[in-house]
Amino acid sequence: MPFVSCLECARCGKQLDAGKLANLCECGGPLVARYELHRVAVRRMRERLASRPPTLWRYREVLPVNQESSVVSLGEGFTPLIHAERLGRKLGLQNLYLKDESANPTGSFKARGLSVAVSRAVELGVKKLVIPSAGNAAGALCAYAAHAGLEVAVFMPEATPAANRLECALMGAEVILVPGSIKDCGQAARERAGKGWFDVSTLREPYRLEGKKTLAYEVMEQLNWRVPDALVYPAGGGTGLIGMWKAFGEMHQLDWIGERRPRLFAVQAAGCAPIVRAFAEGAPSACEWKDPQTIASGLRVPSAIGDFLMLRAIRETNGAALAVEDAAMLEAVKELAETEGIVTSPEGGATLAGLKRLLADGLLAGYETVVLFLTASGYKYLEVLETLDLGRSAKRHDEN
Ligand SMILES: Cc1ncc(COP(=O)(O)O)c(C=O)c1O
């Protein structure tokens, strides 16, 4: 592996050999990949980007895969960053951008982490993968595993949207529906992992984070390397948020940016907001949220292994964690569709609902450059969209 130097525990700092298959550190902390960022080839990556294909693999010097032949790709990443002029005008924001992640394989940003994790697993000889998932991560894993010819077992909450259940079954995975939340699925998946399957739970597997961090490299490339003022992210397990924070740290070490970072805002659902509560209490980590309830399945995460990292990222960047109601998310989904032509998921809607709160509370100002992460396609949530009152849109044709 030319540029990865080691895996480092985010809790105790212990360094491990990155050449071996790994899940957590023995202290229970998540492992993160570190790179030799002083190497000339890494420092000059930016100059080579123009000639590279439009996928996240264009940032290969800061990704953990050794051999190009190990890369399992379906064209993920380099999704559009859309200047939302109409919506921005309504909100009094001149520089509002939407990162439309529905353009990824299987329609969500989960493709990023799972393309990288599956590629690295292939490189290390893994044949059987197990995942607990709120839905989109499982869909993405099944796609890359099918492409690479690997076996997959998926543990999903019973309430997972039909599109996620069906796509996994369609791609040949063993799909197990678990009564309860993603936390219960995690326990079931870990039992399976004890029987020789590799656990690719987010942050228990080190390389999904690397795939997710490419969101930040992309936003920076698409903004011509100008650091935006604020990133608004719908946070469940928080891997994308933590990944972007890590990526900005790397870009600083590469001397591509100075000290200034975008402020990181995590939006959660009012019915499942453990990070918001911990942020408000000034706590370094979060307590489990009892009875998580929200239509945004990706935000139904009652406890996250990376809670302490999310809180650190938000505080270090002078951001905030805030909760929005399901009704506000749905309204926002409709508004994004009507004003910008993007059919996003409730999690994507949460970012716009959150942005409105941030503007109302004076935490963001009209001149700032803001990026909302629309993490999945609304087409995967038809059950939720059907609950919207779309009134005039669906009139029956009158034959007379
Ligand atoms: C559409 C969508 N948005 C956001 C999230 C939350 O992502 P993260 O775990 O990075 O916080 C998920 C997770 O399942 C998701 O499916």
The ligand as an SDF file (V2000), in Angstrom:
LIG
                    3D

 16 16  0  0  0  0  0  0  0  0999 V2000
  -29.9630    8.6700    3.3260 C   0  0  0  0  0  0  0  0  0  0  0  0
  -29.1180    8.6970    4.5480 C   0  0  0  0  0  0  0  0  0  0  0  0
  -28.7150    9.8770    5.0350 N   0  0  0  0  0  0  0  0  0  0  0  0
  -27.9620    9.9690    6.1490 C   0  0  0  0  0  0  0  0  0  0  0  0
  -27.5780    8.8240    6.8610 C   0  0  0  0  0  0  0  0  0  0  0  0
  -26.7140    8.9810    8.0680 C   0  0  0  0  0  0  0  0  0  0  0  0
  -25.3820    8.7820    7.6990 O   0  0  0  0  0  0  0  0  0  0  0  0
  -24.1920    8.7060    8.7240 P   0  0  0  0  0  0  0  0  0  0  0  0
  -24.1830    7.3210    9.2800 O   0  0  0  0  0  0  0  0  0  0  0  0
  -22.9500    9.0240    7.9730 O   0  0  0  0  0  0  0  0  0  0  0  0
  -24.4730    9.7050    9.7940 O   0  0  0  0  0  0  0  0  0  0  0  0
  -27.9720    7.5690    6.3750 C   0  0  0  0  0  0  0  0  0  0  0  0
  -27.5800    6.3480    7.0830 C   0  0  0  0  0  0  0  0  0  0  0  0
  -28.1500    5.2920    6.9420 O   0  0  0  0  0  0  0  0  0  0  0  0
  -28.7590    7.5050    5.1940 C   0  0  0  0  0  0  0  0  0  0  0  0
  -29.1520    6.3150    4.6870 O   0  0  0  0  0  0  0  0  0  0  0  0
  1  2  1  0
  2  3  1  0
  2 15  2  0
  3  4  2  0
  4  5  1  0
  5  6  1  0
  5 12  2  0
  6  7  1  0
  7  8  1  0
  8  9  2  0
  8 10  1  0
  8 11  1  0
 12 13  1  0
 12 15  1  0
 13 14  2  0
 15 16  1  0
M  END
$$$$
